């Protein structure tokens, strides 16, 4: 499938739709070069500090957290609807225990500008370099959010990734 360059704003609607349904696939890689996939449902795209930014949240308990902190790069990959089962697996199993690319029959393909691969079978790709990160501050959270999303106090780290490349499948509109 041919990939074509895109502006980071070109596919925001499809990206947000995926975030709110099956999720999107966040790929990280550690110093050992082994990639890991994690399904995320929390993220946003915008402009901060005059840069195109993809914001993602990752809990310190996740395998991805360690990898992100080693390389400070990630890719966000928007799956087609037929990858729902892979999203389920990547959101419920740990890369500490299994190779999720192999288990889900997904292909890591070299990124254009970052060391982290993309998921070839996905339709939209954002390559990102971390420009800032901070921890969720429990004292600043609305009580309802605290109770619903952090009952075990496993607070996210928020990663601000500058989008350094964005591209999509040439026939994306026919497949989404």
C-alpha positions in Angstrom: 0.0 0.0 0.0 1.4 3.4 -1.0 1.8 5.9 1.8 1.4 9.6 1.0 2.5 12.6 3.0 -0.2 14.5 4.9 -0.5 17.6 7.0 -1.0 16.7 10.7 -4.5 18.2 10.5 -5.7 16.2 7.5 -6.9 13.2 9.4 -7.9 14.5 12.8 -11.5 13.4 12.4 -10.6 9.8 11.7 -8.0 9.8 14.5 -10.4 11.1 17.1 -13.0 8.6 15.9 -10.6 5.8 16.4 -9.5 7.1 19.8 -13.1 7.0 21.0 -13.9 3.6 19.5 -11.3 0.8 19.2 -8.3 3.0 20.1 -5.2 3.8 18.2 -1.9 1.9 18.3 1.0 3.7 20.1 4.4 2.1 19.2 7.5 2.6 21.2 11.0 1.1 21.1 13.6 0.6 23.8 17.3 1.0 23.6 17.5 -2.7 22.5 15.5 -1.8 19.3 12.6 -4.1 20.0 9.3 -2.4 19.3 6.2 -2.7 21.4 2.6 -1.8 20.6 0.0 -0.4 23.1 -3.6 0.5 22.4 -4.5 4.0 23.7 -7.8 5.7 23.9 -6.6 8.9 25.4 -4.8 11.5 23.3 -5.3 14.7 21.4 -3.8 16.6 18.5 -3.2 20.3 18.5 -0.6 23.1 18.4 1.5 23.9 21.5 4.6 26.1 21.5 4.0 26.7 17.8 4.5 23.0 17.0 2.1 20.3 15.9 1.7 18.1 18.9 0.2 14.7 19.6 -0.4 14.3 23.4 -0.6 10.8 24.8 -1.0 9.4 28.3 0.9 6.4 29.6 0.8 4.9 33.1 4.2 4.1 34.7 3.0 0.5 35.2 3.0 -0.1 31.5 5.9 -1.6 29.6 5.6 1.2 27.1 6.4 3.8 29.8 9.9 2.4 30.2 10.5 2.3 26.5 9.2 5.9 25.9 11.6 7.2 28.6 14.5 5.4 26.9 14.1 6.8 23.4 11.7 9.8 23.7 10.1 8.9 20.4 6.8 7.2 19.5 4.5 6.6 16.6 0.7 6.8 16.7 -1.0 4.5 14.1 -4.7 4.7 13.3 -6.1 1.3 12.5 -8.7 0.3 10.1 -11.9 -1.2 11.6 -10.9 -4.7 10.7 -8.0 -4.4 13.2 -10.3 -4.2 16.3 -9.2 -7.6 17.6 -5.5 -6.6 17.3 -6.4 -3.4 19.3 -8.0 -5.5 21.9 -4.9 -7.7 22.3 -2.6 -4.7 22.3 -4.6 -3.1 25.0 -4.9 -6.1 27.3 -1.6 -8.0 27.0 1.9 -6.8 28.0 4.9 -6.5 25.7 6.9 -7.7 28.7 5.3 -11.1 28.1 4.7 -11.4 24.4 5.6 -9.9 21.0 2.3 -8.2 20.1 3.4 -7.6 16.5 3.8 -11.4 16.0 0.7 -12.3 18.0 -1.5 -9.9 16.0 0.2 -10.6 12.6 1.2 -6.9 12.3 4.2 -5.6 10.5 6.6 -3.1 12.0 7.9 -0.8 9.2 10.6 1.8 9.5 9.5 5.3 10.3 10.6 8.1 8.0 12.0 10.4 10.7 12.1 8.5 14.0 13.7 5.2 15.1 10.3 3.9 16.2 8.5 1.8 13.5 4.9 2.3 12.3 2.3 -0.4 12.0 2.2 -1.1 8.3 -1.4 -2.3 8.3 -2.8 0.9 9.8 -4.1 3.7 7.6 -2.7 6.9 9.3 0.6 7.4 10.9 2.1 10.2 13.1 5.8 10.1 14.0 6.6 12.0 17.2 9.5 13.2 19.3 8.9 13.9 22.9 9.4 17.6 23.6 7.9 17.7 27.1 6.4 15.3 29.7 4.7 15.8 33.0 2.9 13.7 35.6 -0.7 14.0 36.3 -1.0 16.0 39.5 -3.6 14.2 41.7 -4.3 17.4 43.8 -5.4 19.2 40.6 -7.8 16.5 39.4 -11.6 16.9 39.7 -12.7 14.4 42.4 -14.9 12.5 39.9 -12.0 11.9 37.6 -9.8 10.8 40.5 -12.3 8.3 41.7 -13.3 6.9 38.3 -9.9 6.7 36.6 -7.3 6.5 39.4 -8.7 4.2 42.1 -5.3 2.6 42.5 -3.4 5.9 42.1 -1.6 4.7 39.0 -1.4 8.2 37.6 -0.4 8.8 33.9 2.5 10.6 32.6 1.5 13.0 29.8 3.8 13.0 26.8 3.8 15.9 24.3 5.2 14.6 21.0 6.1 17.0 18.3 4.6 15.5 15.1 7.7 15.3 12.8 6.0 13.3 10.0 2.4 12.4 9.1 1.3 10.2 6.3 -1.6 7.9 5.3 -2.5 5.2 2.9 -3.2 6.5 -0.6 -6.7 4.8 -0.6 -7.5 5.7 3.0 -10.9 7.2 2.3 -12.2 4.0 0.6 -11.1 1.8 3.5 -12.1 3.7 6.6 
